[in-house]
Amino acid sequence: MPIVSLIARPGQLEPALVSSLQSAWGGGEAVWLSPDEAAEFPIAGVPDNQDAVRADIAPMGVDLNVVPDTNRRKTLLIADMDSTMIGQECIDELAAEAGVGDRVAEITARAMNGELDFEEAIIERVGLLKGLSSEVIDQVLLNRITFARGGHTLVATMKANGAYAALVSGGFVQFTERVGAALGFHETRANRLIEENNILTGAVARPILGQEAKVGALRELAENVSDAIAVGDGANDLGMIGLAGLGVALHAKPVVASAAPQRIDHGDLTALLFLQGYSKEEFI
């Protein structure tokens, strides 16, 4: 039977809302994974008005999803980095240091919303960084990059339960290697900014890792794609999100959120644990 998942910020999930939906959808007994934060209950079938109800309760800060009741705890976590595991787009932060922040941020936003070809967009943006000192990368990592809330807990809890964690980004290894190590990922994959004499050349190494490379990584790392949970926010994440057994758009661009099987608009990265049926007591 499908499972209705309701997740909110701590203290914001009202029992009355859970009871109301149980009654409306003929749901079974509710299980509270965290008091006033996450609850779930089984239903006979996916309701036709799921999207309408999701929109109705969104002002309450509640995420509504319906997930399969089988194979819930995944053995592979495959995650995007920029605006997913961290709160920023690394290339935008580099561009700000180079004085071309507004131009690059505009291209990034359009590419992540699926309005531009990803590969062409990354070539154009990296070109605008030509001549920037490589030392700026360290400055950006130190002063501009913040970890998304719940990321450490997500990775640690899944690893403690035997899962493999891969950070697969359309960004750059100069960032993913540091971010991945700090968050505890087993491995990272990303593009590489080409440097010469500690100066960015304005070029990116080929082949460029984009949507198909992320899908390829998922197929390579998962014995069965149904065993994977994939999370991202941009259009280049849609391939792996759609293929994974549990695909989640996290605080995603509208075109991505509307296309993803599951979406988290209000909660943090620990919501991915609740979607898999973990209780908060099991969090690491």
N, C-alpha and C positions, 0 to 999 in steps of 0.2 A: 504494500500500500504506500502511496506517496506520503511524504512528511511535510507538513506545513511548518516552516521555520519563521519565528518572529524574533528579531534582534534589535536592540536599542542601546543607547548609551546607558551606563549603570544608573539605576533608579528611575528610568524613564518608561519602562514597559509596564503598563497597567494590567493587572489580572482581569479587569473587566473587559478589556479589549480581547484578550485571549479567549475568555469565556464566550464573548459575543460571536467571534469567528467560529469557535467550536460548534456553537448552536446553529449558526447560519449554514455551515458546510457539513453538518453531520459528522463532526470529527470525534475521534476517540479520546482517551484520557490524555490530558496534557502532562508533559514532563518539563519541569523547570531546570534548565541547565545552569542558570544563574538567577537568583531571585531578582525580580524587577529589571532584568536585563535580557534574558534569552529563554524562550520557551518553544516547545514544539508539540505537535499532535498529529496522528495519522488520519488520513481521509481516504475515501473509496476511490476517488479520481480527481484529477486536476480540475479545479473549478473554472468555468467559462469566464467568470468576472474577476479573475486574479489581478489583471492589470488595473482594472477600475478600482478595486479595493486597495491595491498598492498605492495608487495615486491619492486615494481618500485619506489613508493613514500616514502618508509622507509628512504632513505638517506636524505630526506627533513625534517625528524623529525615529520612526520605526521602519525597519527593513523587512519586507515580506518576500519569502521565496518558497517554492515547492520543490523538494529534492527527492530523488529516489531513496527507497528504504533499504536497498541492498548495496553491498560493497561501499559503505559510507566512509570508512577511514582509509585514506589514500596512502599509497606507499611512495609516491613521488610528488614533491612540491616543485613546480616550475613557475618562476615569478619574473615579471618585468622589474626594472629598477626605478627609472625616473618617474616621479609622481605616483609610485606604487610602494616600493620599499623605502624610498626616501621622498621627501616632500617637494623636491625641486626637479627641474630639467637641467642636467649638468651643462649641456651646451649653451643654454640660456645664461647660466651663471658665468661661464667663461666669456660669453659675448658681452655681458655687462662690464666685465673687467677690460675688455678690448674696446669699449666705447661703441659697440654696434648692437647693444642689447635689444633695443626696440625692434630692429629689423629682423634679427634672428628669432626673437620670441614670436613675432607674427608668423614666420614661416613654420616654426615648431607647432603652433596652435593649429594651423591649417593642415599640416601633415598628420597630426595626431587625430584630427577629426575626419581624416580620409579624403580631404579636398585636394591633396597633392600627392604625387608619387613619392614614396618614402625615400627611395635611393636618390632621386634627383634632389629632394629637399636636403638630405644630409650632406651631399656634395656641395650644394650652394652654401649651406650654413658653415661648414668647416672651412670653405674658401675664405669666408669673412674673418676667420681667426688667424690668417697668415701673418707671421711676424710676432705673434704673442709668445712671451717667454714661457717655457715649460714650468717654471717655478710658480706660475699663477695657478696651476692645477692644485698644488699643495695648499695655496692660500684659499682657494675655493672650497676644498675639502674641509679645511679647518674652520673657516668663517661663514660659509654659506650653506653647507649641506647639513640637513637634519634628518634623522631616521623617522620614518612614519610610525605612528603609535601602534603598538602591538606586534611589530615585526620581530623583535627578539623572542617574544613569547611564542609566536606562530612557529618559527623555525625550530626553537628548542623543544617545543612540545612534540612536533611531528618527528624530529630526529630521535627523541627519547622513545617514541613508539615505532621505531624502525624505518622511518621514511628517509628517502634521499632528497636532498634539497639542491636545486640548481637555479642560479640567477642568470637569466638569459635576456640580454638587453640589446636594443638598437643603439645604445650609447657607447661608451668607450672603456676599454680595459683599464685605462689609467684611473678610472673611478670604480669600476666593478670589482677589481681585485681587492681594493681597500674596503669598500662597502660590504662585499661578500664575506670577507674574512671577519669583519667586525660583527656581522649578523650571524655567523656560523654556517654559511652555506658550504656544501661539500665542493662545489665547483661553480665557476662563472664563465660565461661566454659573452663576447661583445666585439664591437669594432675597435680598431686601433687608430688613434691619431698619429700621423707620422711626424717624427721630430728629427731635427738635425742641429747638432751643436746647441741643444737645449732651447731650440726655437721651433714653434709649430710651423710646418711648411704650408699649411692650408690644404693638405691632402689627407685622405683616409685610405687605409690599406684595403686592398681588394682580396677576396670578394666581400661585399658589404652585407652584413648580417641584418636581415629584415624579417618580414613576416614568414617567409618560407623557411628561413633558417631556424626560427623559433619552433615552427611545426616539426621540422626535421629533428631538432633536439628532443622534443617530446617523444617522437616515435623511437628515437634511438635509446633514450633513457628509461622508457617505460616498457616492461614486459608486455603489458596490455594497456592501451590508452585509457581504458576505463579505470585503471588504478591511479590515475594522475589527477591532481587538482592544479589548475592553471589560473593565474591572476594577473591582470594588467588593466591599463586605463586607456590605451590608444588604439587607433585603427590597425596598427601593425601587430597588435596582440590578438585580434579577433580570430585568426586562424587557430592558434593554440587553445584559446578559450572555447571555441566551438568544437574542437576535437577531443579535449580532455573529458574524462568521466564526470568531473565537476569543474565547470568553467565559470569564473567569476569576474565581472567587471567591477572594479573598486573605484568609487568616486570618479567615474569615467566620463569621457566626452559623451554628449547625448547620442551620437550615432552608434557608439560602442555599447552604452548601457542598454539601448533599445534592442540591440541584436544579440546580446549575451544571454546564455541560458539562465544564469543567476546574476544578481547585481546587489552590491552593497553601496548605498548612497549615504548612510549616516554613521554606521559603526566603523570600527577600526579593523586592523588586520586580524585581531583575535576572532572576528566574526567568521573567518574561514574555518576556525576550529569548531565553533558552534554549528556551522553548516554540516560538519562531519560527525556531529553528535557528541563531541567532547563536552563534558561539564567543566565549569570553571575550577572546580576542585582538582581537576586533572591537569590544569595548565602548569607549565614549568616556568 
